[in-house]
Amino acid sequence: MAGSSTVTSAAAIAIIALLAILLGVLVPTGRVAYRVSTDRSSLTEPTDTSCHMLNDPLLQGCEDGVLHAKSNQIFYACAIDPLLRLKYFPGLGNFDPVAAQTPKGAIVVLDLKTLKSTRLTLVGHPPSFHAHGITIYSSDPETVRITVISHQPGHSVLETFDHTLGTDTAIHVSTFNDQKLLFAPNNLVAVGKDKYYATNDRGDRTSFFPTLLDRTGLRSSGHVVYIEDGKAIVATPKLTYPNGIAATPDGQTIYVADSVQATISVYSRKHNNKLRLMDTIPIPHYLDNISLHPKTGALILTGANSFFTTLQKILSHSLQIPGIASITTNNTSEGRFYGKKFSTELKTLTSETEVELPSVAVADGKGRVFITGLAGGLMMCDKGW
């Protein structure tokens, strides 16, 4: 029976991939795949040889991370046990009820001077913690307010903690739970104290068929919400697959990565905190999270290197997906005179056994970048960032 099941699964994957190719001119994902391939063919492939793994047991499955430049640290939302993601991770449609009750997730801080990591003890918080996106806000030199998406059994919430720099604890402050407006959160960014924008990457948390429609671009049911003082509003609706989100330091420009469309949407904030679309940047690879270079403000992007490889791997319940990291800046070449306002440089490729499905790359402003993913460890690249 097991052999028959494996053959059936493999056949289903092959059929789906073939249909996606044959219907490429009709299905949105097929059109995007063609555009990505065309854009990619004109770019130089990455040749970075400065990258190596840190091999830290705490820095495993760190889906998101954010730089605190003043303390020279990166705050990560980590799985600790990446295999748990194959059992319980709503973003991948994995809902094992036993794994959902397993307290494995953590906030891990990486000191960029010593390259040593510290797992923060979460004070006053229940043990079940499945960390996904993370953001920080600091209004004084000693304290960092950390907010993390945590996927609880049956629902997802935002958990907020206060952390005093130099300690190994984070004190729980509040839980935000709004299942009507924040039902499938993927990422978030702080734009003030207890003020956030967050992405819902799809319109349904658990149903297979509606989620499939979202993943293939046949339905646009994702959206971005704005949260302030425990209340949420829809900031921009009807997005295909909003994933990563970032903001400029003044909090007035918001960047949203669409994983299905392979684009970055650039928004400005209105007076009522809703978002006005200003521009759309096509990216020559698939996208996950966004970070900003701390000195230049360039967009540092990561994601899967191949749509069809990713589709096949996810359908076969594997996270060993090769990825890519890139930098997008304002175009300064003559192409800008022909409507190409932005330029993307492909920087680093990751193998499927190093950083599995890379989801974020964080630059330290000193030439280094730190790449992590849904599974696997942390890769550090020493040059050119």
N, C-alpha and C positions, 0 to 999 in steps of 0.2 A: 504493500500500500504506500509506503514512504517513497519508493522509487517512482511509482506511478504519479504521486502528487508532485514530485520534483519535475518530472517530465512535463506534466500539465502546466505547472507554473512557468517553466522555461518557454513552452509553446505560447502561452498567453502573452508573455513579455515580448517575444518575437513578433507576434501578430500585432500587438499594440504599436510597437516601434515601426513596423512596416506600414500600418494604416496612417500613422502620423506623418510619415514621409510622403505617401501617396496623396494624402489630403492636405499636404503642406500649403498649397495655394489657397485652400479654403479655411483651414483651421488657423486661428490666430497664432498658436505656438509655432506652426510650420512657417508662417510668414516671418515671425521674429527670428527663428533659427536661420532662415535664409539671409536676413539682414545682418545678423551677428556674424555669420560666416563671411559675407561679403566685406563687412567692415574690418574683420580680423585679417583678411588676406592682404590688406594694404599696410599692415603694421609689422614691426620687427618683433619676433618672438623673444621672450625673456631668456637671458643668459646669465642671470645672477648666480655666482658660485660662492657667495659669502655666507650662505644660509646654513644653519645647523640646529639640531634639536637640543633643548635644554635638559630633557629627561628628568623632569620634576614630577614626583608622584601626586602632588596636589594640583598641578596645572594640567588636568586631564578633562577633555570635553568642555572647555571654557568657551561657551557659545558667544559671549560678548565681553568686551572690556573697554574701560575708559581711563584716559590719562588724567592724573592729578599732577599738573606740571610743577606746582610749588614744592611739593614733597618728593617729586621725582619717583612716583609710584603709579602702577596701573592697578585698578580695581577690576577683578574678574568675577563673572557669574559662571561657576564651574559645576560639572556633574560629579567630579571625583571618580565615579565609576561609569565610564562611557557606555559600557554594555547595558546599563540601565535605560539609556535612551532608546534602545531597540525594543524595550518592553513598555516604557511609559514616557511618552513625549507627544503631547497633543498636536504639535506642529507637523509631525510625521504620521499622525493617525494611529499612534500606539497608545493603548489604553489598558494595559494589564492592571487589574485592580490590586494585586499583591504588590507589584512594583510601585504603584501610586502611593502606597503607605510606607515605602522604604525611605528613611531620612538620609539621603546621600548627598544632596546638593549643598553648595557652600559659596560664601564670598571669600575669595582668595586675593591677597594683596602681594604684588610683585615689586620688590625694591629694585629699581633700575641701576643703582650703584653697585649693590652686592650681588644682584641676580638671585636673591633668596626670597622664598615665598612664605607667607603666613596665612593660615586659615583663621578667619575671625570667628570667635565664639559668639553666637547669637544669643544675647541675654533677653529673657522674657518673651521668647518666641517658641511656638510648638516645634517639635523635631522634624515633622514632615516638611521638606523644603526642596522644591525642584526648580532651581534657578534657570532663568532664560535671559532676557534682556536686563541691562543694568545702566543706571545713570547716577551721577553725583552732582551735588551742589554745595558750595562752600561760601559762607558769608563772613567767616572769620578765619584767622590763620591756624587755629588749633583743631577745628571740628569740620568733619565732612558728613553731609547728609546723603545717605545711600538709599536708592530706591530700586528694587528688583522685581521683575515679573516672576511670580512663583505659580506653577501649575499644580493646584491642589486637586485631590480626587473630586471630580465632578464639576470643577470650576477653576478659573484662574483669577489671581488677585495681584495687587501691587503691595509689596511689603517695604516699609520705610524704617531705616535705622539711623542712629547717630553714632559716629565713630570719632573718637579722639585720636589724632595722629600720634603714633608712637606706642599705642596700646594694641592688644590683640583681641579686643572685644568690640561688638557693635550692639547698641542697646535699642531694642525694638520700640518704635514710636507709634506706628499706626498701620492699619490694613485698609486698603481701598478695594471695595468689592461692588461692582456694578455689572450684573450679568446681562442687562439690556444693552449697554453701550460698550462694555469692555469684555466681550465674550470669547475672543480668540486673539489675545494680545501677543505680539511678536517682539516688539522693541519699543523703547521710549527714550525721551530726552528731556532733561530738566531745563526750563527757561526762567527759573526763579525758585524761591523757596516754596515747596509744595505746589509748584506749577509745572505741568508736564504736557507734552504731546506724546501720544502713543498710537501705534498702528494695530489695527485688527486685520490680519492678513487674509481673512476669508469671512464669509457670511454665516458659517455654521461650524460649530466646534467639533461635532462628532459624526455627522451623517456623511456616508461615503460618497454618494452620487453628487450632492451639491458641492462637496469639496473638490471632486473630480472636475466639475464644471469650472470652478475657480482656478484650479491648477492648469487647465488647458486654455484659459483665457476666454472661454465661452460665456462666462458670467462675471460681472464686475460688482462684487458685493462687499469688498473690503473697504475700510475707511480709516481716517485718522480722527482721533478724539482729543479734545483739550480738557485737562483736568485741573481744577483749582479749588483748594479748600474743601476737598471731599465731594465735589460735584463735577459732572462730565457733560460735555456737549459734543456733537459731531462737528469737527472743524472742516472736513472736506469728505464728501461721500463718493460712492460708486467708483472705487479704484479696483484694478484687476487683482493685484497681489502685493499690497504695500508691506514691505518687510523692514529693512533698516531705516532709521531716522536719525538725523543730526541737526544741529542748529549752530549758527554763528555765535560768537561769544556774547553779542548784544541781544541774542534771542529773537531777532527780528526776521531772519531768513531761515527757512526750514527746508531741509533736503529729505526727500523720501525715495527709497529704492523700490522699484517694482521688479520682483523676481521673474515674473512671466514675460513682461514686456522688455526686460533688460534696459531699463531707462532710469534716470534720476529726474524726479520732478522737483522744480525749484519754486518755493512758495514764499510770499511775504505775508506777514501777520496783519490782519485788519484790526480796527479798534476794538471789535468784539471777540477777538482771538480766533475767529475763523480764518481760513487760509485762502489767499488769492494766488492762482497759478501764474507764474511769471515766465517760466521756461521749462523745456523738457530736453534732457541731454541723453542721446542714444549712447549706450555703452557696448563695446565689442565683446562682452562676455556676460554670463548670468550673474546675478547679484544677490548678496545677502546683506550684511550690515555696512554702515558707513562710519568712518571717523574723519576728522579734519586734522590736517597737519598743524601742529601747534605754532609754527612760525609763519608758514605761507598761507594757511587756510585752504590748501588744495584738498580735494576729495580723495581719500584713500579707500579703495573698494576691494572687496573680495567676493568670491563666489565659485560656483562650479565651472569647470573648464569645458564641459560638453553637456548639452541638454539631454541627448539620447542616452549617454552613459549614465547620467544622473537618474533618468527615468527608470532605466533597467535595474540599477542598483537599489533604488528605493523600493521598487516592486518586489525585488528578491530579498528585502529586509537586510540590506547591507549599507553601512555608512562609509565604506572604503571608496570614496569618490575623489578623484584628483581635482585640484582647484587652481585658482590663479589670483594674484593680487596686482592692482594697478593704481595709477595716480591720474586724476583728471584735473586739468587746469584750464584757465582761459587761453584760447588759441592766440599765439603771437606770430604764427607763420602767415604767408600770403593767403592761406585758405580762409582766413577770417573775412577777407573781402568777398568771398563767395558763399557767405552764410554759415560757415563752420565756425561757430563761436567758441567751441570747447575742443580740447585735445586730450586724448587718453594715451598714456604710455604703459604698456604691459611690462611689469617689473619682475615678478617671481612666479614660478610654477611650483606647486606642491604635489608630491606623489600620494597615492591612495593609502600608503602605509605610514605616512608621517603625520600630517594634519589631515584628518578625514573630513571631507567637505568643509573647507575653511570658511569661517563665517565672519571673522573680523581681523583687521590688521591695524595695529596702533603704533604710530610713529612717536619717537621720544624727542624729536626736534634736534637731535644730535647725529643724524645720519642712520640711525637704526630703526628697524620695524620689528614688531612682535606679532606673529600670526598664530591664531588658534582657531578651533573649529568645533563642530558638534561632537566629534570624538577625536581620539588621538591626543598628542601633546602640544607643546609650544615650540614654534620655530622662530629663531632669531636671525635676521639678516643684518649684516654689519655695515653695508656700504650703499650709498646712493639714495638714501631716503631723507 
